[in-house]
Amino acid sequence: MSESVTGETPNHGAVHAESDGVSLGRPALLTGCPWHDVNEMLQSVGLRPTRQRMALGWLLFGKGDRHLTAEMLYEEATHAKVPVSLATVYNTLNQLTEAGLLRQVSVDGTKTYFDTNVTSHHHYYLEGSHELVDIDDPQLVLQKMPEVPDGYEISRIDMVVRLRKKR
């Protein structure tokens, strides 16, 4: 589906919320990022607002700051009746990350989360529930940084503090 969507309603026959029977095509019922904001967001970074990008963007950004894996977003899309493959979800998440709309956070090199909050911040990883949570401490700083090799500069520092329940 490579058709461009420029309207302000997400329902072009493909997107419905099934759990409560509410059609996403009614802007008054949106609780997060309005549909036209997703359209503008995509266009502002040079991405064409296709149906699938619009639907995935609405699911991603319509609920505030959050951390999702590709599989989690695919599950949400499937539940919302968005006709999209897991490969398309991965591609879209990577495109949104490259465009600066998402931040990629890796945990153990085995699990990758996509964070809708692209500001500089760190995370707790809750081992028992496999959940990523923002650390709300703007005063958190690293006291000593290693020497950066010649020809390189630090682009970003990601700190993930792993937590588990006390035994």
PLY file of the C-alpha trace (Angstrom):
ply
format ascii 1.0
element vertex 167
property float x
property float y
property float z
element edge 166
property int vertex1
property int vertex2
end_header
0.00 0.00 0.00
1.95 2.98 -1.17
-0.96 5.38 -1.50
-0.38 8.79 0.04
-2.86 9.86 2.68
-3.27 13.56 3.27
-6.66 13.75 4.96
-7.13 14.36 8.68
-8.96 11.11 9.38
-7.17 7.80 9.63
-10.05 5.65 8.45
-9.70 4.96 4.77
-11.15 1.48 5.07
-8.09 -0.02 6.78
-7.84 1.15 10.37
-10.35 0.33 13.09
-10.06 -0.15 16.82
-11.76 -3.40 17.61
-11.59 -3.55 21.41
-14.24 -0.92 22.05
-15.87 -0.75 18.63
-14.66 2.82 18.12
-13.69 3.83 14.61
-10.40 5.71 14.49
-11.93 7.79 11.72
-13.60 10.17 14.19
-11.08 12.85 15.20
-13.12 13.84 18.25
-12.34 10.44 19.81
-8.58 10.68 19.43
-6.89 10.68 22.80
-3.31 11.31 21.75
-1.54 12.67 18.73
-4.15 13.91 16.22
-4.08 12.24 12.81
-3.08 15.43 10.98
-0.11 15.81 13.37
1.22 12.41 12.24
0.86 13.53 8.64
2.74 16.78 9.34
5.38 14.93 11.40
6.13 12.52 8.55
6.22 15.25 5.92
8.48 17.46 8.06
11.22 14.81 7.96
10.74 14.01 4.28
8.78 10.77 4.67
5.76 10.25 2.46
2.62 9.74 4.59
1.52 6.35 3.24
-1.45 4.58 4.78
0.78 2.17 6.66
3.15 4.87 7.97
0.18 6.98 9.03
-1.50 4.09 10.84
1.72 2.96 12.54
2.58 6.57 13.41
-0.83 7.06 14.96
-0.40 3.91 17.05
3.13 4.93 18.07
2.66 8.60 18.87
-1.02 8.67 19.84
-0.39 7.46 23.40
2.38 9.77 24.58
5.93 8.74 25.40
6.42 4.99 25.25
8.87 2.20 24.50
7.90 -0.48 21.99
9.58 -3.35 20.22
8.66 -4.07 16.60
6.75 -7.13 17.78
4.73 -5.05 20.28
3.79 -2.52 17.59
2.91 -5.32 15.16
0.61 -6.82 17.79
-1.08 -3.44 18.35
-1.45 -2.97 14.59
-2.95 -6.43 14.18
-5.41 -5.78 17.02
-6.36 -2.45 15.39
-6.94 -4.24 12.04
-4.05 -2.41 10.33
-3.03 -4.61 7.37
0.75 -4.57 7.80
3.51 -7.18 7.86
6.14 -7.47 10.58
8.77 -6.57 7.96
6.92 -3.33 7.20
6.76 -2.54 10.92
10.55 -3.02 11.19
11.15 -0.93 8.06
8.88 1.86 9.29
10.47 1.91 12.76
13.94 2.09 11.21
12.85 4.89 8.84
11.33 6.87 11.73
14.52 6.36 13.74
16.75 7.50 10.88
14.51 10.56 10.47
14.93 11.42 14.17
11.33 10.76 15.21
12.22 7.71 17.31
15.19 6.71 19.42
16.48 3.16 19.28
17.51 1.59 22.60
19.20 -1.81 22.66
19.11 -4.04 25.71
21.75 -6.81 25.78
22.03 -6.64 22.01
19.11 -9.06 21.88
16.14 -6.76 22.30
15.63 -3.41 20.61
13.10 -0.89 21.84
11.93 2.19 19.99
11.39 5.22 22.20
9.02 8.00 21.18
10.85 10.36 23.54
13.90 11.44 21.53
15.27 13.84 24.17
18.48 12.95 25.97
17.61 10.58 28.82
18.47 7.18 30.27
16.47 4.06 31.09
15.74 1.39 33.64
15.23 -2.09 32.21
12.92 -4.19 34.39
14.25 -7.69 33.89
11.19 -9.55 35.16
8.71 -7.82 32.87
11.10 -6.92 30.01
9.96 -3.32 30.30
11.94 -0.17 29.52
11.21 2.87 31.74
12.59 6.40 31.52
14.87 7.55 34.33
13.41 10.87 35.44
16.60 12.47 36.71
17.91 15.35 34.60
20.83 15.72 37.04
22.18 12.25 36.23
25.68 12.64 34.76
28.64 10.44 33.99
31.66 11.76 35.86
34.42 10.39 33.67
34.31 9.70 29.97
36.89 7.63 28.11
39.13 9.23 25.50
37.43 9.24 22.13
39.61 7.83 19.31
40.92 10.29 16.73
38.44 11.04 13.99
35.39 10.22 16.15
32.98 12.15 18.32
30.33 11.04 20.78
26.92 11.15 19.13
24.91 10.01 22.15
25.27 8.11 25.40
22.73 5.46 26.30
22.71 4.21 29.86
20.44 1.30 30.69
20.23 0.39 34.38
18.96 -3.16 34.77
16.63 -3.77 37.71
15.30 -6.97 39.23
13.09 -7.70 42.23
14.93 -8.18 45.50
15.24 -11.80 46.52
0 1
1 2
2 3
3 4
4 5
5 6
6 7
7 8
8 9
9 10
10 11
11 12
12 13
13 14
14 15
15 16
16 17
17 18
18 19
19 20
20 21
21 22
22 23
23 24
24 25
25 26
26 27
27 28
28 29
29 30
30 31
31 32
32 33
33 34
34 35
35 36
36 37
37 38
38 39
39 40
40 41
41 42
42 43
43 44
44 45
45 46
46 47
47 48
48 49
49 50
50 51
51 52
52 53
53 54
54 55
55 56
56 57
57 58
58 59
59 60
60 61
61 62
62 63
63 64
64 65
65 66
66 67
67 68
68 69
69 70
70 71
71 72
72 73
73 74
74 75
75 76
76 77
77 78
78 79
79 80
80 81
81 82
82 83
83 84
84 85
85 86
86 87
87 88
88 89
89 90
90 91
91 92
92 93
93 94
94 95
95 96
96 97
97 98
98 99
99 100
100 101
101 102
102 103
103 104
104 105
105 106
106 107
107 108
108 109
109 110
110 111
111 112
112 113
113 114
114 115
115 116
116 117
117 118
118 119
119 120
120 121
121 122
122 123
123 124
124 125
125 126
126 127
127 128
128 129
129 130
130 131
131 132
132 133
133 134
134 135
135 136
136 137
137 138
138 139
139 140
140 141
141 142
142 143
143 144
144 145
145 146
146 147
147 148
148 149
149 150
150 151
151 152
152 153
153 154
154 155
155 156
156 157
157 158
158 159
159 160
160 161
161 162
162 163
163 164
164 165
165 166
